[in-house]
Amino acid sequence: MNKAVILIIEDEPTINRIISNYFIKENFTVLNALDGLKGLQLFKENKVDLVCLDIMMPIIDGWDVAKKIRESSDVPIIMMSALSTEEDILKGYSLKIDDYVTKPFNPKILVAKIKNLLEKIDKIESDNKISGILEIEGIKMNLSIYEERRKLSDLLTQDKLTGISNRRYLDFHLHNMKEEFEKFDSSFGILFFDIDHFKNVNDIHGHEIGDEILKLVSQILESNIRNEDLIGRWGGEEFIAVMKVSDKIELKNVAEKLRVLILSSPYKLDDFKKVSVTISIGGTMFKKSDDIASLISRADANMYESKETGRNKVTIK
């Protein structure tokens, strides 16, 4: 294995220096940043093999740094933080964080985790046949954990059928957006989608075709929203999109675009026949008086109004 490059992003100079010294002793190349902006700059300018990332930092916190890195790279990330709640762990899995080290920690443990992780990745890349348990300084580590964490991340955040975000992650994301609204007055809205006459599709063509149509709709929706927005499957043939928009007009414009894209993308059967697909959409903006339940309830009611007034429509209130 070649000499690995470790990027340490930690705003406390003493901790940063101590961790760096341990890695240098183990013959790693070490890059250091005392804030998230500098860390992202170093990541962009260098070929980094692994990132050690603190969560609580000024300017840009660790979550935002990890999110930025994940937009362009699958490089392993280990978070260093005193945070260890279920919400923090779920957030980490949503960003495909590979491991956590809870502060305060022994730097030897961090080095051991990283050496093991990098050795395992190197073997996966060379022969893709890794299994068993490795013990380093009394720390037992599953050599397949890299793949297992990826699978667990998908299980926690992705809908099994469509591959887009699942209801659990949608709910988690909505609560984060609510917090941003309360702290920074950042506006957002949601769109509630329902596939029209979906029961008829299953009755006429079977559930396998129904599943393929769910996948088709998911792919169209996900590929036609911005990176900062999120689409997920709420349940059955229902989907929710969380949109960073400024007002109802912008929200309606996005909804109409997605409605037309679905309308113009019928599902093609093996006999060259087509199954037309339309969606009814309800949308609304988050208000100061809202909680997540009231927001979704209002969007759901608007969606049903679209259905009751003809389907293949958008209702924003």
Phi, psi and omega in degrees: 000131179292162179299119186276150178256120180252128175257119179254119178245101186212124187279346178272110187304320182295313179297317179302314182293318181298312180299317181301316182298322178296319180290321179298320177298331180269014174070030171270153167272129187242131171247140185238140173220140180260002175206167185294322180298314178296322178300315179295323178296314178297321179298319181292325187270350185228158174273100185262135180267334181199146180244128169259120194229123173282151180272309185274100180221155177285167177070288177229125181280172185298326179298315181292324176297313179299319179299316179297316179298318183291344176293337185228354187210150175253020181303141179300140178232129173245124180272137178244111185197158173278349180284133181209024179285166178301322180296319179296317181294318178297319178298320178297317178296325179296332178264006180059045172290139187271332179194164177238145166235120185272128177284144354283148181222159174278122180305332178299325179293317178299314179298318180297316179300316184289318177301316180296315181298315182291322177297319180294316179298319179299321179288322178300318181292331183274319182222354175055032180227081183241133176200169175099186183240133175247139179243123179237118179048044177081000180261113179275129183226133179283122183293342179265012188295331179300312179291322182295321179294321177297316180295319179295320177301314179296319181298320183284331191242343187247144173287130187298320184284311190264338181085352177274180182301146179266179183296322181299315181286326175302314180298316178299315181295320179298320178294325175295319179295323177298318178296319178297320178300315183289325183275321189239004181056039180270117186285150174202161177222172176230153173241133179249118184251143172220129179288128183289139175053037184292328178298321178297322178299313180294320182292321185275316189253348180096161185289334178296316177293321176303316178297321180295325178290322174300318178295318180300310180299317179301314182296318180295314181297313185293324183279357182236024171241164181283163180299327183281353178261167184222136174240139178212163178269121182277328179158144179056236179258022181254139180228154174231136173246133177256118191241129173276085181237162186269334183201179182294328181296313179296320179297318180293323179298318177296316181299317180295320177300314181292322178300314182293321179298317178295316180302323184269011182231069180294156177276131183264123178278168181296333181270021178070003173281165183235147173252113180290142182231130173227161179229147170257137188232136170236139182220160178198158176265147176289135181245161180300329182278356185278152154246181184295322181297315181292325177298311181293321180299320180291318178295320178298316179297321178294324177296317179295329174296321176299319179293315185289341181254020172130349182066171182051046183223166176241131175234117180241123179220000000 
